[in-house]
Amino acid sequence: MADIGEFSGFSPKGIGFLKALEENNNREWFNEHKSDFKEHVTPPSQSFVKTLGERLSDALDGIIFDPSTRAGSSLMRIYRDVRFSRDKTPYNPRLGFIFWEDGGKRMERPGFLVRLDAHGGQVMGGMYRFPKPVLKSYRKAVASEETGGMLVEAIRNVESQEGFEVGGTHYKRVPKGYDAEHPRAKLLLHNGLYASSPKIRPSLLTRSELVDVCFEYCKKISPIYGWLVSLL
């Protein structure tokens, strides 16, 4: 990490690359402009991860991050897996950066996700989809008066802030073994639990203050993250 500097913003060329990729999402165009991606998108992405990651790890125990470009790092790949998707465009013009709780793979632990594109971005926190063992523990925790009540309070805390929402509802019926009239029945319909921030203004992308805004959004989402950490 020694050779990765502090984040000072994405350059107009980097933002221009992402916008052009939206309109030219094909391998021929990408290969012709791959050097632009490597020069104007990858380095500031690494700096963003390092700068925000250091602040998050200082503020929240257990948060880890990896600003490298290797598989499984904080930088989500620009190459899309299209095997099971109707959308066959090969590249993702929206950047993704993950900061997760230590103790497992990045998609199997609670954490924070920052998504950025040419039009702005958003911060999310929690777990998008529970692995089966976590789903089982989640349901027990929701049904419990103590931990279920703590979750309700965490959700109320997040949603009381303007522009913040909590999601994760998936199922239409309360799972077998739980009372359909349970006071927290709606939370038993979840297969994930996450909060999302207001939209990030596109004008912030070229400024160092982008890190400040994302950090503040993560803090406001942290009650959901903290509840999930205590669950696991």
Backbone as a ProteinNet text record, in pm:
[ID]
protein_1_A
[PRIMARY]
MADIGEFSGFSPKGIGFLKALEENNNREWFNEHKSDFKEHVTPPSQSFVKTLGERLSDALDGIIFDPSTRAGSSLMRIYRDVRFSRDKTPYNPRLGFIFWEDGGKRMERPGFLVRLDAHGGQVMGGMYRFPKPVLKSYRKAVASEETGGMLVEAIRNVESQEGFEVGGTHYKRVPKGYDAEHPRAKLLLHNGLYASSPKIRPSLLTRSELVDVCFEYCKKISPIYGWLVSLL
[TERTIARY]
81.2	0	84.5	216	302.9	304.5	285.3	293.1	157.9	55.2	-78.2	-101.8	-122.8	-136.9	-277.3	-293.8	-424.4	-515.1	-642.7	-739.7	-759.2	-749.7	-770.1	-882.3	-953.8	-1062.7	-1031.4	-1136.4	-1119.6	-1099.2	-1016.8	-993.3	-1111	-1129.8	-1233.4	-1216.4	-1092	-1069.7	-1122.7	-1106.8	-1159	-1310.5	-1374.6	-1520.7	-1566.8	-1491.9	-1525.9	-1518.5	-1421.4	-1410.8	-1535.5	-1579.5	-1696.9	-1821.8	-1835.2	-1951.6	-1947.1	-1828.8	-1815.7	-1839.7	-1800.8	-1822.3	-1971.2	-2051.8	-2196.6	-2250	-2191.9	-2240.5	-2168.3	-2057.2	-1976.9	-1937.1	-2036.8	-2008.5	-1986.7	-1869.6	-1832.8	-1682	-1636.9	-1495.6	-1403.3	-1448.2	-1363	-1330.3	-1433	-1409.8	-1324.8	-1355.2	-1281.2	-1133.5	-1105.6	-965.7	-889.4	-958.9	-895.5	-868	-944.9	-933.1	-889.9	-839	-799.8	-691.7	-604	-497.9	-556.3	-667.7	-733.7	-787.3	-843.3	-894.2	-780.8	-670.3	-557.3	-492.2	-495.7	-428.8	-518	-646.4	-732.6	-840.5	-860.3	-963.8	-903.4	-812.8	-758.9	-680.7	-583.8	-507.4	-593.1	-684.5	-766.9	-861.8	-901.9	-985.2	-908.8	-783	-700.4	-678.7	-657.4	-639.7	-766.9	-881.4	-1009.7	-1025.6	-998.1	-1010.4	-916.1	-793.6	-695.8	-738.8	-778.9	-811.4	-937.1	-1042.9	-1166.1	-1148	-1078.1	-1057.6	-985.2	-885.6	-812.2	-902.3	-989.2	-1080.4	-1184	-1235.7	-1334.3	-1273.9	-1153.2	-1090.5	-1054.6	-1029.9	-1005.9	-1134.9	-1245.4	-1373.2	-1451.2	-1435.5	-1513.9	-1420.7	-1424.7	-1338.3	-1366.5	-1260	-1273.9	-1286.8	-1304.6	-1317.9	-1182.8	-1182.3	-1060.8	-1088	-979.3	-989.7	-861.3	-867.7	-751.6	-754.1	-665.4	-667.5	-594.3	-553.8	-485	-585.9	-535.7	-623.4	-638.8	-591.2	-604.3	-747.2	-781	-915.4	-947	-1070.1	-1112.3	-1074.8	-1017.8	-980.6	-1103.2	-1079.7	-1190	-1243.6	-1164.8	-1206.7	-1283.8	-1410.3	-1488.9	-1445.7	-1447.3	-1400.9	-1491.8	-1430.1	-1507.8	-1570.8	-1516.5	-1567.8	-1690.2	-1800.4	-1923.9	-1929.4	-1989.3	-2018.4	-2156.4	-2159	-2284.6	-2345.6	-2289.8	-2334.8	-2483	-2532.6	-2671.9	-2753.2	-2708.9	-2774.8	-2833.1	-2947.9	-3006.3	-2927.3	-2867.8	-2783.8	-2645.6	-2611.9	-2486.6	-2375.4	-2396.5	-2287	-2170.5	-2048.7	-1936.2	-1873.4	-1903	-1834	-1932.9	-1888.3	-1971.4	-1920.7	-1995.6	-1951.6	-1969.1	-2012.8	-2029.4	-1923.4	-1838.7	-1732.8	-1790.5	-1729.5	-1772.6	-1653.8	-1667.4	-1560.3	-1617.4	-1556.3	-1608.2	-1512.6	-1570.5	-1497.4	-1573	-1509.2	-1583.9	-1522.5	-1604.5	-1558.5	-1465.2	-1354.9	-1257.3	-1320.4	-1271.9	-1320.9	-1377.5	-1373.7	-1426.8	-1414.3	-1469.7	-1466.8	-1553.4	-1520.5	-1582.9	-1733.9	-1786.1	-1930	-2002.6	-1928.7	-1988.7	-1985.6	-1942.9	-1936.5	-2009.4	-2055.9	-2114	-2009.7	-2054.5	-1959.3	-2028.5	-1949.2	-1998.2	-1958.7	-2047.7	-2024.3	-2046.8	-1948.9	-1962.9	-1969.9	-2075.9	-2090.9	-2081.2	-1997.4	-1976.9	-1981.7	-2045.8	-2041.9	-2037	-2049.3	-2036.3	-2145.4	-2251.2	-2365.4	-2372.2	-2272.6	-2272.4	-2248.9	-2326.5	-2306.5	-2394.6	-2360.9	-2440.1	-2356.3	-2387.3	-2322.8	-2426.8	-2388.2	-2475.6	-2398.3	-2470.1	-2404	-2490.8	-2428.2	-2498.8	-2457.4	-2556.4	-2532.4	-2643.5	-2606.7	-2707	-2784.5	-2714.5	-2781.3	-2713.1	-2792.5	-2736.5	-2698.6	-2579.3	-2552.3	-2650	-2677.6	-2779.3	-2759.2	-2637.4	-2620.6	-2651.9	-2618.2	-2644.7	-2794.1	-2862.7	-3007.5	-3077.6	-3033.1	-3091.7	-3070	-2948.4	-2917.7	-2994.4	-3008.1	-3081.2	-3225.9	-3290.6	-3431.1	-3448.4	-3359	-3366.4	-3348.2	-3256.6	-3230.8	-3349.6	-3414.7	-3532.7	-3645.6	-3663.3	-3772.2	-3749	-3623.5	-3590.6	-3633.1	-3692.1	-3734.9	-3616.2	-3506.1	-3390.4	-3322.7	-3275.2	-3200.7	-3292.6	-3416.3	-3512	-3545.7	-3560.9	-3587	-3470.5	-3349.3	-3230.2	-3225.9	-3269.3	-3272.1	-3374.9	-3491.3	-3593.9	-3540.3	-3468.4	-3411.3	-3304.4	-3222.3	-3118.3	-3180.7	-3286.8	-3355.9	-3418.4	-3480.6	-3542.3	-3436	-3320.6	-3210.1	-3167	-3151.6	-3106.4	-3214	-3336.8	-3442.9	-3492.2	-3454.4	-3493.2	-3411.4	-3306.1	-3219.3	-3265.5	-3276.7	-3334.4	-3258	-3332.7	-3274.5	-3218.9	-3218.6	-3165.3	-3278.9	-3255.1	-3356.3	-3294.2	-3378.2	-3334.7	-3410.8	-3339.8	-3401.1	-3353.2	-3399.7	-3362.3	-3479.9	-3603.1	-3721.6	-3718.6	-3749.3	-3744.9	-3864.7	-3892.6	-3996.9	-4135.8	-4235.8	-4373.4	-4444.4	-4391.6	-4453.1	-4350	-4397.3	-4310.9	-4262.3	-4133.4	-4079.6	-4144.4	-4142.7	-4199.4	-4133.8	-4217.7	-4167	-4179.1	-4223.8	-4239.3	-4383.4	-4430.9	-4568.3	-4589.6	-4688.2	-4718.5	-4764.2	-4808.3	-4853.5	-4746.2	-4625.4	-4515.7	-4502.1	-4476.2	-4466.2	-4356.4	-4258.2	-4152.7	-4157.7	-4280.1	-4298.3	-4238.9	-4249.8	-4196.7	-4045.8	-3977.1	-3832.1	-3796.3	-3889.1	-3866.2	-3877.9	-3922.1	-3932.4	-3801.2	-3701.7	-3573.3	-3486.5	-3407.8	-3296.8	-3163.8	-3170.1	-3054	-3097.9	-3002.5	-3034.6	-2930.2	-2974.8	-2880.3	-2949.3	-2868.9	-2917.7	-2852.4	-2923	-2869.5	-2878.3	-2780.8	-2769.5	-2842	-2853.1	-2896.9	-2795.5	-2833.3	-2743	-2627.1	-2512.6	-2394.7	-2392.1	-2374.1	-2373	-2254.5	-2274.5	-2163.6	-2049.8	-2079.8	-1974.6	-1870.6	-1904.4	-1810.6	-1705.3	-1730.1	-1641.2	-1499.8	-1484.8	-1352.6	-1287	-1343.8	-1292.8	-1256.8	-1160.4	-1119.3	-1230.4	-1323.9	-1434.6	-1526.6	-1512.7	-1592.7	-1572.5	-1450.4	-1421.5	-1495.4	-1497.9	-1566.7	-1714.9	-1777.6	-1920.4	-1946.9	-1867.4	-1886.1	-1863.9	-1765.7	-1738.7	-1857.5	-1912.8	-2028.2	-2148.7	-2168.3	-2279	-2259.5	-2137.4	-2109.3	-2140.8	-2104.8	-2132.7	-2283.4	-2358.9	-2503.3	-2569.4	-2504.8	-2554.3	-2505.2	-2404.7	-2335.5	-2423	-2539.6	-2621.8	-2664	-2690.6	-2724.8	-2602.3	-2489.8	-2364.5	-2332.3	-2343.1	-2310.2	-2399.6	-2529.1	-2620	-2581.5	-2547.9	-2508.6	-2378	-2283.9	-2157.4	-2183.8	-2271.6	-2303.1	-2373.7	-2447.3	-2517.2	-2418.9	-2314.7	-2219.5	-2106.3
-120.7	0	125.6	108.9	225.4	310.6	248.2	322.6	375.9	360.3	411.4	538.8	649.9	778.7	805.4	920.7	963.3	998.3	975.5	1002.9	1153	1199.6	1341.9	1364.4	1256.2	1266.7	1192.8	1152.7	1095.1	1208.9	1186.4	1289.9	1296.2	1408.4	1414.9	1305.3	1266.2	1158.6	1025.8	1003.2	880.4	875.5	986.5	994.4	981.9	1043.6	1034.1	891.8	815.9	675.7	598.4	616.6	544.5	581.5	708.6	752.6	695.1	694.9	640	489.9	422	277.6	243.8	329.7	307.6	301.1	381.9	392.5	297.5	240.1	152.2	26.5	-40.1	-155	-280.6	-287	-401.8	-421.8	-540.6	-576.3	-496.7	-470.3	-397.6	-258.5	-186.4	-51.4	-56.8	-149.9	-156.8	-186.3	-279.9	-313.1	-193.8	-113.5	5.4	112.7	111	214.6	157.4	36.3	-28.5	49.5	113.6	193.2	310.4	366.3	475	424.3	304.1	243.1	223.7	168.9	141.2	268.7	374.9	499.3	593.6	602.6	706.1	654.2	522.3	467.1	382.6	291.6	200.9	271.4	358.7	422.5	503.2	590.5	662.4	569.7	458.7	360.8	301.2	268.1	213.4	316	440.2	546.7	568.2	560	575	466.4	342.2	230.2	248.3	284.7	303.2	414.3	528.4	643.9	620.5	572.4	545.1	425.1	323	203.3	232.8	317.5	352.5	424.5	510.4	581.8	487.5	396.4	301.4	206.3	157.9	62.5	128.7	259.2	332.2	351.6	368.9	400.1	276.2	166.9	45.8	-72.9	-135.8	-250.6	-362.6	-419.8	-538.9	-514.7	-389.8	-361.7	-380.3	-454.1	-470.6	-428.4	-407.1	-366	-404.8	-409.4	-447.7	-365.3	-266	-179.8	-236	-361.1	-420.7	-453.9	-501	-539.1	-689.9	-764.9	-910.5	-953.8	-1075.2	-1128.2	-1130.5	-1091.5	-1091.5	-967.5	-867.3	-742.5	-653.1	-531.8	-436.5	-384.2	-393.8	-344.3	-452.5	-427.3	-522.5	-517.2	-632	-642.3	-565.4	-507.5	-437.7	-537.1	-658.8	-762	-828	-830.9	-888.8	-1038.9	-1113.1	-1254.4	-1262.1	-1292.2	-1286.6	-1424.6	-1526.9	-1664	-1684.1	-1624.5	-1646.6	-1517.1	-1423.1	-1292.5	-1267.4	-1203.9	-1164.1	-1048.9	-968.7	-857.7	-913.1	-914.4	-974.7	-872.3	-747.2	-650.8	-696.2	-694.2	-758.1	-678.5	-548.7	-466.3	-390.2	-359.2	-284.5	-140.8	-45	95.2	157.8	77.2	125	59.9	140.4	89.6	44.5	-57.3	-107.1	-127.9	-82.5	-94.2	-151.7	-258.5	-330.6	-319	-295.4	-291.4	-384.5	-487.2	-590.9	-627.1	-694.2	-737.9	-856.5	-852.5	-960.9	-1090.9	-1202.6	-1331.6	-1419	-1372.9	-1451.9	-1378.5	-1439.6	-1377.6	-1251.7	-1161	-1028.3	-1033.1	-1130.5	-1136.7	-1220.5	-1274.5	-1359.7	-1295.6	-1170.2	-1098.1	-964.1	-907.3	-773.4	-672.9	-571	-472	-354.8	-278.4	-160.2	-168.6	-122.1	-120.2	21.5	72.9	202.9	178.5	228.3	217.3	356.9	369.8	498.8	481.9	576.4	580.2	725.7	747.7	884	977.9	922.9	1003.5	1023.1	972.4	985.6	851.7	822.9	694.6	678.1	576.4	543.7	455.1	460.9	375.1	279.1	153	53.3	-17.4	-70.5	-141.1	-251.4	-362.4	-477.2	-603.8	-686.9	-807.5	-817.8	-821	-821.8	-952.6	-1063.7	-1194	-1282.4	-1340.7	-1424.5	-1563	-1612.8	-1755.9	-1834.3	-1958.8	-2036.6	-2039	-2063.7	-2064.9	-1929.2	-1821.4	-1687.2	-1658	-1702.4	-1682.3	-1748.3	-1867.4	-1938.2	-1859.9	-1810.1	-1731.2	-1599.7	-1539.3	-1413.2	-1430.7	-1535.4	-1556.7	-1577.7	-1653	-1673.4	-1541.2	-1459.2	-1330.5	-1236.1	-1238	-1154	-1196.3	-1326.9	-1378.3	-1351.4	-1339	-1312.5	-1171.6	-1158.9	-1027.1	-932.9	-984.9	-899.2	-855	-951.3	-915.4	-862.1	-912.1	-859	-714.3	-683.1	-545.2	-453.6	-505.8	-427.1	-397.9	-494.3	-472	-365.8	-373	-271.8	-132.7	-121.1	7.8	52.8	-41.9	-8.1	41.5	-25.4	15.5	153.1	174	304.4	414.7	384.4	480.4	520	421.7	448.9	521.4	472.3	527.8	663.8	703.9	836.5	946.7	907.8	1003.4	1018.6	1139.7	1168.3	1098.4	1025.8	962.5	823.7	775.6	642.1	540.3	423.3	318.1	184.5	94.4	-40.9	-140	-235.7	-334.7	-475.1	-566.8	-707.3	-802.2	-746.9	-832.6	-916.4	-1044	-1135.1	-1229.2	-1292.9	-1395.1	-1332.9	-1404.9	-1357.7	-1411.6	-1521.2	-1581.7	-1597.9	-1586.7	-1610.1	-1754.4	-1778.8	-1914.5	-2013.3	-2137.5	-2244.6	-2247.2	-2263.6	-2268	-2136.4	-2031	-1899.9	-1853	-1782.1	-1733.5	-1624.4	-1644.5	-1544.7	-1412.6	-1415.7	-1294.5	-1238.4	-1285.4	-1236.8	-1085.3	-1011.2	-864.5	-817.2	-904.2	-868.8	-960.3	-999.7	-1092.1	-1036.9	-907.6	-849.3	-869.2	-865.6	-886.1	-1031.8	-1122.2	-1264.1	-1294.9	-1199	-1216.9	-1184.4	-1143.3	-1103.7	-1224.6	-1209.6	-1302.7	-1228	-1101.7	-1015.5	-895.5	-816.3	-696.4	-590.7	-480.3	-376.1	-239.5	-138.1	-0.4	70.1	164.4	241.1	389.8	462	605.8	686.4	816.8	903.5	897.6	946.2	947.7	1045.3	1008.5	1094.4	1182.6	1310.7	1403.4	1376.2	1380.7	1355.9	1455.8	1576.9	1678.3	1639.4	1546.5	1504.1	1406.9	1344.4	1238.9	1288.2	1412	1465.4	1536.8	1520	1591.9	1495.7	1534.2	1450.9	1437.1	1534.1	1530	1410.8	1342.1	1221.5	1122.3	1109.4	1018.5	1062.5	1192.4	1243.5	1208	1228.1	1199.5	1050.2	966.7	821.8	774.1	831.3	794.4	830.5	949	990.6	901.7	864.5	775.2	638.5	588.4	459.5	466.1	575.3	589.5	589	652.4	657.6	522.3	438.7	304.1	204.5	242.5	148.6	76.5	128.4	48.1	-86	-89.7	-215.9	-306.1	-249.1	-324.7	-381.4	-298.1	-341.6	-453.5	-445.9	-552.7	-684.6	-681.2	-803.3	-859.5	-773	-819.4	-892.1	-837.9	-902.8	-1036.2	-1047.1	-1171.8	-1281.7	-1245.5	-1344.1	-1369.2
0	0	0	17.2	29.8	-96.3	-210.2	-335.3	-380.6	-299.2	-332.4	-252.4	-322.4	-256	-205.1	-141.6	-92.6	-210.5	-192.6	-298.5	-315.1	-439	-467.8	-568.6	-602.8	-699	-827.6	-897.5	-1031.1	-1130.7	-1229.6	-1330.4	-1427.2	-1495.8	-1599.5	-1704.5	-1733	-1829.6	-1777	-1647.2	-1588.6	-1592.9	-1558	-1564.3	-1709	-1800	-1942.2	-1993.1	-1943.7	-1983.7	-1941.2	-1817.1	-1768.2	-1847.6	-1879.7	-1957.8	-2098.6	-2159.6	-2295	-2296.1	-2187.5	-2180	-2178.7	-2118.2	-2118.8	-2261.6	-2348.5	-2486.4	-2581.5	-2535.9	-2622.3	-2545.9	-2489.4	-2403.5	-2487.8	-2549.5	-2631.8	-2622.8	-2655	-2637.4	-2729.5	-2851	-2944.9	-2891.4	-2847.4	-2794.8	-2669.2	-2579	-2453.3	-2477.6	-2566.6	-2594.5	-2652.6	-2731.4	-2789	-2683.3	-2574.4	-2471.5	-2336.3	-2337.5	-2212.1	-2139	-2214.1	-2151.3	-2072.6	-2120.4	-2047.1	-1913.6	-1916.1	-1793	-1692.7	-1739.9	-1650.6	-1598.1	-1678	-1638.6	-1560.3	-1597.9	-1541.4	-1446.2	-1440.8	-1352.9	-1241.2	-1275.3	-1174.1	-1063.4	-1093.7	-984.8	-886.4	-933.8	-836.2	-760.2	-823.2	-753.2	-635.5	-659	-551.8	-441.1	-479.6	-380.2	-299.6	-365.6	-296.7	-191.3	-229.6	-136.3	-17.8	-44.8	63.3	158.5	103.9	187	269.2	205.2	279.2	371.5	324.5	405.7	535.5	531.5	653.3	752.8	703.4	793.2	853	771.2	821.8	923.9	896.5	988.5	1121.2	1120.3	1245.1	1323.7	1252.5	1317.5	1359	1285.1	1308.9	1324.9	1440.7	1466.3	1367.1	1313.7	1230.5	1082.5	1039.2	896	827.2	717.3	638.6	494.6	421.3	281.5	210.9	78.9	-1.8	-129.7	-143.7	-261.6	-382.6	-376.4	-491	-600.6	-712.7	-824.4	-835.6	-738.1	-746.6	-714.2	-754.3	-731.2	-582.1	-548.3	-409.3	-332	-400.3	-332.4	-316.2	-268.6	-251.6	-383.6	-489.9	-620.9	-695.4	-721.5	-799.3	-945.6	-1009.6	-1147.7	-1243.2	-1345.2	-1447.7	-1544.7	-1547.6	-1637.8	-1575.2	-1646.7	-1596.7	-1623.5	-1530.8	-1551.9	-1617.2	-1745.4	-1821	-1843.9	-1780.3	-1808.3	-1778.8	-1672.4	-1633.6	-1637.4	-1717.3	-1724.2	-1862.7	-1865.2	-1993.6	-2055.5	-1970.2	-2016.5	-2050.8	-2176.8	-2222.1	-2244.9	-2202.5	-2216.1	-2128.7	-2182.5	-2112.7	-1999	-1988.5	-1889.2	-1801.4	-1681.8	-1588	-1579.5	-1631.2	-1626.1	-1488.3	-1392.5	-1255.2	-1167.8	-1107.2	-1021.1	-887.7	-829.6	-699.8	-607.3	-481.5	-383.1	-253.8	-203.7	-88.2	30	147.9	274.7	368.9	420.6	490.2	624.9	706.7	838.2	823	894.1	890.1	940.3	886.9	933.4	823.6	700.7	590.7	459.1	354.7	223.3	222.1	131.5	132.8	115.3	38.2	14.6	119.4	215.9	318	455.7	463.2	589.3	575.5	685.4	678.4	630.3	562.3	512.8	447.3	374	303.8	156.9	71.7	-72.6	-123.5	-195.5	-261.3	-411.1	-475	-620	-680.6	-782.7	-848.6	-999.3	-1067.4	-1212.9	-1257.5	-1385.6	-1437.9	-1387.6	-1329	-1286.5	-1135.6	-1063.7	-918	-852.1	-748.1	-681.7	-560.7	-479.3	-361.4	-269.4	-140.5	-41.6	13.7	29.3	89.8	199.7	297.4	406.4	461.8	499.5	553.7	483.1	447.8	368.3	264.6	138.7	32.5	30.6	51.7	54.7	157.7	246.9	352.4	300.9	333.2	315.7	404.5	371.6	444.1	595.1	645	791.2	854.4	785	837.3	835.1	731	722.1	840.5	876.2	990.3	1119.2	1138.2	1258.3	1258.7	1140.6	1129	1174.5	1129	1163.9	1314	1373.7	1518.4	1592.3	1543.1	1607.7	1592.7	1477.6	1455.6	1548.6	1566.4	1649.5	1797.8	1837.6	1977.5	2017	2135.4	2180.9	2197.5	2249.8	2275.6	2146.3	2067.5	1946.1	1837.1	1832.9	1736.5	1765.7	1893.6	1931.9	1898.7	1912.8	1878	1728.3	1647.8	1503.3	1466.8	1526.9	1500.3	1532.4	1643	1682	1582.7	1535.2	1437.1	1307.1	1262.9	1140.4	1158.2	1272.8	1300.4	1299.4	1355.1	1359.1	1218.5	1131	994.1	913.5	920.8	836.9	884.7	1005	1053.6	987.1	917.2	848.4	703.6	659.3	527.9	415.4	332.5	215.1	237.1	361.2	390.2	397	338.8	334.7	373.1	424.6	459.6	373.4	316	227.7	257	173.9	187.2	183.3	171.5	164.2	37	50.7	-64.5	-67.4	46	50	65.3	17.5	26.8	150.5	205.9	323.7	434.7	557.1	673	668	691.8	679.9	776.9	738.2	819.1	956.5	1058.1	1194.6	1268.4	1197	1259.5	1245.5	1345.7	1350	1245.3	1158.6	1055.7	1116.5	1243.4	1312	1405.2	1389.2	1473.8	1456.5	1563.9	1552.2	1456.7	1429.5	1333.7	1211.3	1175	1062.4	933.3	911.9	788	776.8	889.5	886.8	861.2	887.6	859.4	710.5	631.8	486.5	415.4	489.3	430.4	396.5	289.8	263.9	264.7	305.4	322.7	404	447.9	524.6	492.6	437.3	398.3	400	417	411.7	294.3	236.8	123.6	153.9	103	128.4	21.4	41.9	-68.1	-181.7	-296.8	-411.8	-388.5	-440.6	-434.6	-559	-540.9	-653.6	-746	-877.8	-970.9	-957.5	-911.5	-897.2	-792.9	-703.6	-599.9	-651.6	-765	-812.9	-839.1	-876.1	-909.6	-791.7	-671.9	-554.8	-442	-361.8	-248.2	-145.4	-143.6	-47.3	-68.3	-180	-202.7	-88.7	-41.5	70.1	195.9	223.4	342.3	339.2	224.6	211.2	228.5	163.4	174.5	317.5	384.8	523.9	612.7	595.5	675.6	648.1	522.6	489.1	553.8	552.9	617.3	766.4	831.3	974	1000.7	912.6	932.5	908	827.3	799.5	904.6	982.1	1070.6	1172.8	1216.9	1307.7	1247.6	1117.6	1051.6	1045.9	1006.9	1003	1141.3	1244.4	1379.8	1429	1396.1	1438.8	1373	1246.1	1175.8	1230.4	1263.3	1321.5	1453.1	1536	1663.8	1642.6	1533.3	1500.8	1464.1	1390	1340.5	1439.4
[MASK]
++++++++++++++++++++++++++++++++++++++++++++++++++++++++++++++++++++++++++++++++++++++++++++++++++++++++++++++++++++++++++++++++++++++++++++++++++++++++++++++++++++++++++++++++++++++++++++++++++++++++++++++++++++++++++++++++++++++++

